[in-house]
């Protein structure tokens, strides 16, 4: 089976790891062609993204295209039968833009700030 969807996430983020672990468990139990990659243990050159940019939001690669943020979540949800309904809902005009604003202005920056704080504590 060829892996069609690749997910790049930050396994050092407890929130990110918990969410991705749920998706991974679901995908593996059903033999879905999805691969999950921890940005902290990957060479990011094949993603064309630096570690800092990778840590700022979720990334999904499908068919050579790299999506990030809400678009990455929608792509991942579409690849998981149980989550296709939420992908359709979040993709609705207006709702997609609202989800993008919430993710980009609230959620992702807070998670990234926590990531930087954890990395700072680990370095000291």
Z-matrix of the N, CA and C atoms (Angstrom, degrees):
N
C 1 1.444
C 2 1.532 1 109.14
N 3 1.302 2 117.37 1 130.41
C 4 1.456 3 122.68 2 179.08
C 5 1.516 4 110.17 3 -85.34
N 6 1.323 5 116.29 4 133.36
C 7 1.454 6 120.13 5 177.00
C 8 1.516 7 108.31 6 -77.74
N 9 1.308 8 115.65 7 121.56
C 10 1.456 9 121.29 8 -177.45
C 11 1.511 10 113.04 9 -99.85
N 12 1.315 11 117.68 10 -27.42
C 13 1.459 12 122.42 11 -177.31
C 14 1.514 13 108.93 12 -119.42
N 15 1.317 14 115.83 13 127.57
C 16 1.461 15 122.19 14 176.85
C 17 1.518 16 107.77 15 -118.19
N 18 1.324 17 115.86 16 131.75
C 19 1.457 18 121.93 17 -177.87
C 20 1.523 19 108.24 18 -115.45
N 21 1.328 20 115.98 19 126.17
C 22 1.465 21 122.33 20 177.79
C 23 1.518 22 107.48 21 -109.42
N 24 1.318 23 116.15 22 121.76
C 25 1.465 24 120.40 23 -176.08
C 26 1.522 25 109.87 24 -143.82
N 27 1.328 26 115.41 25 169.14
C 28 1.454 27 122.04 26 -178.34
C 29 1.525 28 109.57 27 -99.95
N 30 1.323 29 117.45 28 101.35
C 31 1.460 30 121.87 29 -178.92
C 32 1.522 31 112.36 30 -71.00
N 33 1.319 32 118.67 31 -14.27
C 34 1.464 33 120.84 32 176.77
C 35 1.529 34 111.66 33 -79.68
N 36 1.305 35 116.84 34 -12.36
C 37 1.471 36 122.06 35 176.66
C 38 1.525 37 107.26 36 -88.34
N 39 1.341 38 118.61 37 115.83
C 40 1.462 39 119.77 38 -177.45
C 41 1.528 40 113.43 39 -60.79
N 42 1.314 41 117.81 40 -36.67
C 43 1.461 42 121.41 41 179.20
C 44 1.527 43 109.73 42 -67.63
N 45 1.331 44 116.49 43 -47.82
C 46 1.467 45 121.60 44 179.93
C 47 1.522 46 110.60 45 -61.59
N 48 1.332 47 115.72 46 -46.67
C 49 1.464 48 120.88 47 -178.30
C 50 1.519 49 111.08 48 -61.33
N 51 1.332 50 118.18 49 -43.47
C 52 1.462 51 121.33 50 -179.64
C 53 1.530 52 110.95 51 -62.28
N 54 1.326 53 116.59 52 -43.50
C 55 1.467 54 119.39 53 -179.62
C 56 1.523 55 111.18 54 -67.25
N 57 1.320 56 116.49 55 -45.51
C 58 1.465 57 120.08 56 -179.45
C 59 1.526 58 110.84 57 -66.30
N 60 1.326 59 117.60 58 -36.61
C 61 1.468 60 119.69 59 177.68
C 62 1.529 61 110.92 60 -60.01
N 63 1.329 62 116.95 61 -36.67
C 64 1.473 63 120.68 62 177.46
C 65 1.524 64 109.95 63 -64.14
N 66 1.341 65 116.60 64 -47.26
C 67 1.466 66 120.37 65 179.65
C 68 1.526 67 110.94 66 -65.24
N 69 1.329 68 117.28 67 -41.44
C 70 1.469 69 121.19 68 -179.66
C 71 1.523 70 110.64 69 -62.63
N 72 1.316 71 116.91 70 -46.08
C 73 1.461 72 120.28 71 179.01
C 74 1.519 73 111.96 72 -58.97
N 75 1.317 74 116.16 73 -43.01
C 76 1.459 75 121.23 74 178.65
C 77 1.531 76 110.34 75 -63.42
N 78 1.342 77 116.11 76 -47.33
C 79 1.472 78 120.87 77 -178.05
C 80 1.524 79 111.28 78 -64.51
N 81 1.324 80 117.54 79 -44.19
C 82 1.466 81 120.61 80 -178.09
C 83 1.523 82 111.37 81 -66.82
N 84 1.328 83 117.61 82 -38.43
C 85 1.464 84 121.05 83 179.98
C 86 1.528 85 111.74 84 -63.51
N 87 1.323 86 116.49 85 -23.75
C 88 1.463 87 121.33 86 -177.92
C 89 1.529 88 113.08 87 -109.07
N 90 1.313 89 116.77 88 2.45
C 91 1.458 90 120.62 89 179.27
C 92 1.523 91 113.41 90 64.40
N 93 1.312 92 116.36 91 33.04
C 94 1.469 93 120.34 92 -178.84
C 95 1.527 94 110.70 93 -75.41
N 96 1.316 95 118.16 94 145.54
C 97 1.472 96 122.16 95 -177.49
C 98 1.528 97 112.51 96 -79.35
N 99 1.334 98 114.82 97 67.16
C 100 1.465 99 121.25 98 -180.00
C 101 1.522 100 107.73 99 -129.22
N 102 1.331 101 115.90 100 131.09
C 103 1.469 102 121.54 101 176.87
C 104 1.519 103 108.54 102 -114.10
N 105 1.311 104 116.24 103 137.78
C 106 1.458 105 122.51 104 -178.74
C 107 1.523 106 108.70 105 -112.67
N 108 1.337 107 116.25 106 127.99
C 109 1.454 108 121.79 107 -175.07
C 110 1.525 109 110.52 108 -123.74
N 111 1.329 110 115.49 109 124.53
C 112 1.459 111 121.11 110 174.79
C 113 1.521 112 108.47 111 -77.67
N 114 1.320 113 117.02 112 122.19
C 115 1.466 114 120.57 113 -177.66
C 116 1.522 115 112.31 114 -62.06
N 117 1.327 116 117.70 115 -20.89
C 118 1.461 117 121.49 116 -178.07
C 119 1.520 118 113.04 117 -80.05
N 120 1.315 119 117.75 118 -12.52
C 121 1.467 120 120.77 119 -178.16
C 122 1.520 121 112.22 120 -122.20
N 123 1.325 122 117.15 121 11.29
C 124 1.468 123 122.44 122 -177.07
C 125 1.514 124 110.70 123 -113.23
N 126 1.318 125 114.59 124 151.21
C 127 1.460 126 120.43 125 165.67
C 128 1.521 127 104.99 126 -81.50
N 129 1.293 128 116.91 127 115.00
C 130 1.463 129 121.09 128 -173.43
C 131 1.523 130 113.40 129 -83.03
N 132 1.324 131 116.92 130 0.50
C 133 1.468 132 120.11 131 -179.53
C 134 1.522 133 111.42 132 -59.19
N 135 1.343 134 117.25 133 -38.78
C 136 1.464 135 118.91 134 -179.48
C 137 1.534 136 112.08 135 -70.96
N 138 1.317 137 116.94 136 -12.84
C 139 1.463 138 121.31 137 174.49
C 140 1.530 139 111.12 138 -93.38
N 141 1.340 140 116.34 139 -15.40
C 142 1.461 141 119.90 140 -178.58
C 143 1.515 142 112.64 141 66.35
N 144 1.320 143 115.68 142 35.65
C 145 1.461 144 120.83 143 -175.86
C 146 1.518 145 109.06 144 -144.16
N 147 1.311 146 116.54 145 144.46
C 148 1.452 147 121.27 146 177.64
C 149 1.518 148 111.36 147 -82.79
N 150 1.327 149 116.44 148 164.42
C 151 1.467 150 121.65 149 -177.82
C 152 1.520 151 111.62 150 -60.72
N 153 1.323 152 117.60 151 -40.33
C 154 1.457 153 120.74 152 -179.16
C 155 1.526 154 111.01 153 -64.60
N 156 1.317 155 116.97 154 -47.02
C 157 1.471 156 120.80 155 178.88
C 158 1.529 157 110.57 156 -64.85
N 159 1.322 158 116.97 157 -37.78
C 160 1.464 159 120.78 158 179.92
C 161 1.526 160 110.90 159 -64.64
N 162 1.330 161 117.06 160 -35.76
C 163 1.459 162 121.25 161 -177.85
C 164 1.531 163 112.56 162 -74.32
N 165 1.304 164 117.73 163 -14.37
C 166 1.471 165 120.65 164 -175.63
C 167 1.516 166 114.17 165 -78.81
N 168 1.336 167 117.42 166 -22.53
C 169 1.476 168 119.38 167 -178.23
C 170 1.529 169 109.89 168 -164.32
N 171 1.318 170 115.22 169 166.75
C 172 1.459 171 121.68 170 176.94
C 173 1.525 172 109.33 171 -71.72
N 174 1.343 173 115.91 172 144.15
C 175 1.466 174 121.73 173 177.52
C 176 1.525 175 108.84 174 -130.15
N 177 1.327 176 115.66 175 140.94
C 178 1.459 177 122.11 176 177.07
C 179 1.520 178 107.99 177 -132.21
N 180 1.334 179 115.16 178 135.52
C 181 1.467 180 120.22 179 175.54
C 182 1.523 181 108.10 180 -113.29
N 183 1.328 182 114.91 181 126.71
C 184 1.463 183 122.14 182 176.64
C 185 1.514 184 107.92 183 -138.47
N 186 1.316 185 116.02 184 126.72
C 187 1.457 186 120.30 185 176.75
C 188 1.516 187 114.01 186 54.63
N 189 1.312 188 117.19 187 36.36
C 190 1.455 189 120.66 188 179.33
C 191 1.525 190 114.55 189 84.92
N 192 1.323 191 117.50 190 -10.41
C 193 1.472 192 121.46 191 178.39
C 194 1.516 193 109.70 192 -93.78
N 195 1.330 194 116.13 193 137.28
C 196 1.458 195 121.08 194 175.96
C 197 1.524 196 107.85 195 -108.44
N 198 1.319 197 114.41 196 124.41
C 199 1.460 198 121.96 197 178.52
C 200 1.518 199 108.30 198 -112.51
N 201 1.327 200 116.66 199 151.19
C 202 1.456 201 119.06 200 178.17
C 203 1.519 202 110.45 201 -136.10
N 204 1.330 203 114.64 202 162.66
C 205 1.456 204 120.70 203 177.29
C 206 1.519 205 112.64 204 64.94
N 207 1.328 206 115.81 205 -139.14
C 208 1.463 207 121.97 206 -177.61
C 209 1.521 208 111.02 207 -59.28
N 210 1.323 209 117.87 208 -38.90
C 211 1.468 210 120.27 209 178.39
C 212 1.528 211 111.08 210 -61.68
N 213 1.332 212 117.25 211 -34.93
C 214 1.464 213 121.04 212 177.14
C 215 1.524 214 110.59 213 -67.72
N 216 1.333 215 116.61 214 -43.46
C 217 1.461 216 119.09 215 177.14
C 218 1.518 217 111.20 216 -60.84
N 219 1.330 218 117.22 217 -44.32
C 220 1.463 219 120.57 218 -179.90
C 221 1.529 220 110.40 219 -60.09
N 222 1.333 221 116.92 220 -43.53
C 223 1.471 222 120.35 221 178.91
C 224 1.525 223 110.85 222 -62.82
N 225 1.326 224 116.92 223 -43.12
C 226 1.465 225 120.69 224 178.46
C 227 1.528 226 110.49 225 -63.74
N 228 1.321 227 117.10 226 -46.99
C 229 1.466 228 120.20 227 -179.90
C 230 1.525 229 111.74 228 -60.81
N 231 1.326 230 116.77 229 -36.74
C 232 1.477 231 119.74 230 178.62
C 233 1.530 232 111.26 231 -65.65
N 234 1.323 233 116.81 232 -27.75
C 235 1.467 234 121.20 233 -179.90
C 236 1.529 235 112.25 234 -81.23
N 237 1.330 236 116.79 235 -9.88
C 238 1.461 237 122.61 236 -178.32
C 239 1.532 238 108.82 237 -114.69
N 240 1.342 239 118.12 238 107.24
C 241 1.465 240 120.26 239 -174.45
C 242 1.532 241 115.33 240 -47.85
N 243 1.306 242 118.24 241 -41.20
C 244 1.470 243 121.10 242 -178.88
C 245 1.528 244 112.15 243 -63.23
N 246 1.317 245 117.49 244 -25.61
C 247 1.466 246 122.23 245 -173.61
C 248 1.534 247 113.46 246 -104.02
N 249 1.314 248 117.83 247 2.79
C 250 1.471 249 120.20 248 -177.16
C 251 1.524 250 112.33 249 -62.43
N 252 1.312 251 117.26 250 -34.31
C 253 1.463 252 119.99 251 179.14
C 254 1.528 253 110.73 252 -63.19
N 255 1.320 254 117.50 253 -44.15
C 256 1.470 255 119.28 254 178.92
C 257 1.529 256 110.25 255 -65.45
N 258 1.325 257 117.38 256 -34.46
C 259 1.473 258 120.33 257 176.48
C 260 1.525 259 109.86 258 -61.76
N 261 1.327 260 116.80 259 -44.28
C 262 1.477 261 120.11 260 178.84
C 263 1.529 262 110.92 261 -63.30
N 264 1.316 263 116.87 262 -42.37
C 265 1.470 264 120.58 263 -178.35
C 266 1.517 265 110.80 264 -65.87
N 267 1.328 266 116.93 265 -49.11
C 268 1.471 267 120.49 266 -178.04
C 269 1.525 268 110.84 267 -66.89
N 270 1.328 269 117.98 268 -24.19
C 271 1.467 270 121.75 269 179.23
C 272 1.525 271 113.33 270 -77.93
N 273 1.316 272 117.62 271 -10.26
C 274 1.468 273 119.98 272 -178.85
C 275 1.528 274 111.13 273 -61.23
N 276 1.334 275 116.56 274 140.89
C 277 1.469 276 119.61 275 177.46
C 278 1.528 277 110.17 276 -54.26
N 279 1.291 278 115.38 277 138.34
C 280 1.458 279 121.23 278 -177.94
C 281 1.512 280 111.11 279 90.56
N 282 1.324 281 116.85 280 -53.10
C 283 1.457 282 120.20 281 179.82
C 284 1.528 283 110.70 282 -69.20
N 285 1.328 284 116.27 283 -38.40
C 286 1.463 285 119.67 284 178.16
C 287 1.535 286 110.33 285 -61.72
N 288 1.316 287 116.53 286 -43.63
C 289 1.460 288 120.50 287 179.30
C 290 1.526 289 110.98 288 -65.52
N 291 1.333 290 116.99 289 -40.47
C 292 1.464 291 120.54 290 178.31
C 293 1.534 292 110.37 291 -64.75
N 294 1.337 293 116.61 292 -43.79
C 295 1.467 294 120.37 293 178.67
C 296 1.523 295 110.27 294 -62.38
N 297 1.320 296 116.21 295 -40.56
C 298 1.464 297 121.05 296 178.03
C 299 1.538 298 110.37 297 -60.03
N 300 1.319 299 116.87 298 -47.08
C 301 1.464 300 120.42 299 -179.87
C 302 1.526 301 111.75 300 -61.68
N 303 1.324 302 116.78 301 -45.43
C 304 1.466 303 120.81 302 179.78
C 305 1.525 304 110.40 303 -62.63
N 306 1.325 305 116.58 304 -45.19
C 307 1.465 306 120.24 305 -178.66
C 308 1.527 307 111.21 306 -66.52
N 309 1.318 308 116.79 307 -48.71
C 310 1.470 309 120.96 308 -174.32
C 311 1.524 310 113.73 309 -74.30
N 312 1.311 311 117.77 310 -30.46
C 313 1.469 312 120.22 311 -175.62
C 314 1.515 313 114.23 312 -101.57
N 315 1.325 314 117.68 313 -21.66
C 316 1.460 315 120.14 314 -178.68
C 317 1.520 316 113.07 315 -117.58
N 318 1.322 317 116.34 316 -63.43
C 319 1.458 318 120.35 317 -171.22
C 320 1.527 319 113.84 318 -67.91
N 321 1.314 320 117.15 319 -56.35
C 322 1.471 321 120.07 320 -177.19
C 323 1.529 322 111.86 321 -60.45
N 324 1.338 323 119.63 322 -44.96
C 325 1.472 324 118.42 323 178.69
C 326 1.530 325 113.28 324 -61.87
N 327 1.333 326 117.36 325 -37.89
C 328 1.471 327 119.25 326 178.61
C 329 1.521 328 111.48 327 -67.26
N 330 1.324 329 116.58 328 -44.21
C 331 1.459 330 119.38 329 178.17
C 332 1.518 331 111.34 330 -63.64
N 333 1.331 332 116.57 331 -38.46
C 334 1.464 333 120.56 332 179.36
C 335 1.528 334 110.54 333 -67.62
N 336 1.323 335 117.62 334 -40.83
C 337 1.471 336 120.78 335 177.85
C 338 1.527 337 110.39 336 -61.33
N 339 1.317 338 116.33 337 -41.05
C 340 1.472 339 119.78 338 176.64
C 341 1.523 340 110.96 339 -64.93
N 342 1.321 341 116.34 340 -38.31
C 343 1.465 342 121.22 341 176.79
C 344 1.527 343 110.05 342 -59.35
N 345 1.332 344 116.26 343 -48.43
C 346 1.471 345 120.21 344 179.90
C 347 1.528 346 110.92 345 -61.72
N 348 1.327 347 117.31 346 -39.66
C 349 1.459 348 120.40 347 178.57
C 350 1.536 349 110.92 348 -64.40
N 351 1.341 350 116.59 349 -42.90
C 352 1.477 351 120.03 350 177.89
C 353 1.525 352 110.71 351 -62.91
N 354 1.334 353 115.82 352 -44.02
C 355 1.465 354 119.59 353 -179.86
C 356 1.537 355 110.50 354 -64.30
N 357 1.320 356 117.29 355 -37.78
C 358 1.462 357 121.34 356 178.06
C 359 1.509 358 111.90 357 -64.70
N 360 1.331 359 116.88 358 -42.37
C 361 1.461 360 120.61 359 177.56
C 362 1.524 361 111.18 360 -66.02
N 363 1.313 362 116.79 361 -37.75
C 364 1.461 363 120.86 362 -179.55
C 365 1.524 364 111.41 363 -67.70
N 366 1.333 365 116.07 364 -31.64
C 367 1.463 366 120.17 365 -177.74
C 368 1.522 367 111.99 366 -79.38
N 369 1.333 368 116.85 367 -21.34
C 370 1.480 369 117.96 368 -177.81
C 371 1.499 370 113.77 369 -93.37
